[in-house]
C-alpha cells in the first residue's frame, strides 16, 4: 500500500515535471500543448492538497470541482480562471475542439494563461 507521504510526493514531483515540460513547449511555440500541460500542473497540485488533507482524490479533471474538494479558498475571478484552464484539457484532447483551440492558443493567449497558471500553481504550492 502506498503511504500518504508517497502519494503526496508523486503529485508534487509530477506537477514539477509537467511544469518544466509546459515551459519547454512554450519555448517551442507549441502553445496548445503548453496550456494542456499547465492544466495538468494545476490539477496535480490540487490533488496534492486533497491528499495532504487526508481526503480521497477523485478521478476527475475539472479544476473548479477539485478546488471545492480542498480547504483552499479561491476568489471568484480565480474560480472563473479554473474553468478556462479546465478547457485546455478538453480542447487539446478532442478532435472537435482541437482545430479551434490550436488557432486560439497563439503566443499572446498562451503567455497570458501561462502567467495565470504559474501564479495559481505557486499559490497552491505555498499551502502544501
C-alpha positions in Angstrom: 0.0 0.0 0.0 1.3 3.5 -0.9 1.6 5.8 2.0 0.1 9.3 2.1 3.6 10.7 2.0 4.4 8.8 -1.2 1.2 9.9 -2.8 1.9 13.5 -2.0 5.4 13.2 -3.3 4.0 11.7 -6.6 1.6 14.6 -7.1 4.2 17.2 -6.3 7.0 15.7 -8.4 4.7 15.1 -11.3 3.5 18.7 -11.2 7.1 19.9 -11.3 7.8 17.7 -14.3 4.7 18.8 -16.1 5.5 22.5 -15.4 9.0 22.0 -16.9 7.5 20.4 -19.9 4.9 23.2 -20.3 7.7 25.8 -20.3 9.7 23.9 -22.9 6.6 23.5 -25.1 6.0 27.3 -24.8 9.6 27.9 -25.9 9.0 25.6 -28.9 5.8 27.5 -29.8 3.6 24.5 -29.1 1.1 26.7 -27.2 -1.9 24.4 -27.3 0.1 21.6 -25.7 1.8 24.0 -23.3 -1.6 25.0 -22.0 -2.7 21.4 -21.7 0.3 20.7 -19.5 -0.4 23.8 -17.4 -3.9 22.3 -16.8 -2.2 19.1 -15.5 0.1 21.1 -13.2 -2.9 22.8 -11.5 -4.8 19.5 -11.4 -2.0 17.6 -9.8 -1.3 20.4 -7.3 -5.0 20.4 -6.3 -4.8 16.6 -5.9 -1.7 17.1 -3.7 -3.7 19.4 -1.5 -6.6 16.8 -1.3 -4.0 14.1 -0.4 -2.4 16.3 2.2 -5.9 16.9 3.7 -6.3 13.1 4.0 -9.2 13.0 1.6 -9.9 10.6 -1.3 -8.6 12.0 -4.6 -11.4 11.9 -7.1 -10.7 10.6 -10.6 -11.8 13.9 -12.3 -10.1 16.7 -14.2 -12.4 19.6 -13.6 -10.3 22.1 -11.7 -13.2 24.1 -10.1 -14.7 20.8 -8.8 -11.3 19.7 -7.5 -10.8 23.1 -5.8 -14.0 22.7 -4.0 -12.7 19.4 -2.5 -9.9 21.3 -0.7 -9.9 23.8 2.2 -8.4 26.4 -0.2 -10.4 29.5 -1.0 -10.2 30.9 -4.4 -11.5 34.4 -5.4 -14.5 34.4 -7.8 -12.0 35.6 -10.5 -9.8 32.6 -9.9 -12.8 30.2 -10.0 -13.5 31.6 -13.5 -9.9 31.1 -14.4 -10.0 27.5 -13.2 -13.0 26.9 -15.6 -11.0 28.4 -18.5 -7.9 26.3 -17.6 -10.0 23.2 -17.5 -11.0 23.9 -21.1 -7.3 23.4 -22.1 -7.7 19.8 -21.1 -10.8 19.3 -23.2 -9.8 21.4 -26.2 -6.5 19.6 -26.8 -7.9 16.1 -26.3 -11.0 16.0 -28.5 -10.8 16.4 -32.3 -13.9 18.6 -32.4 -12.2 21.2 -30.4 -8.5 20.8 -31.4 -8.5 22.9 -34.5 -10.3 25.9 -33.0 -8.2 25.7 -29.8 -5.0 25.4 -31.9 -5.8 28.8 -33.5 -7.0 30.4 -30.2 -3.8 29.3 -28.4 -1.5 31.8 -30.0 1.6 33.3 -28.3 -0.3 36.2 -26.7 -3.0 33.9 -25.3 -0.5 31.3 -24.1 1.6 34.0 -22.5 -1.3 35.4 -20.6 -2.6 32.0 -19.4 0.9 30.6 -18.6 1.4 33.6 -16.3 -2.0 33.0 -14.7 -1.3 29.3 -14.3 2.2 30.0 -12.8 0.6 32.3 -10.2 -2.1 29.8 -9.3 0.4 27.0 -9.1 2.7 29.0 -6.8 -0.2 30.0 -4.7 -1.4 26.4 -4.3 2.2 25.1 -3.7 2.6 27.6 -0.9 -0.2 25.8 1.0 1.4 22.4 0.8 
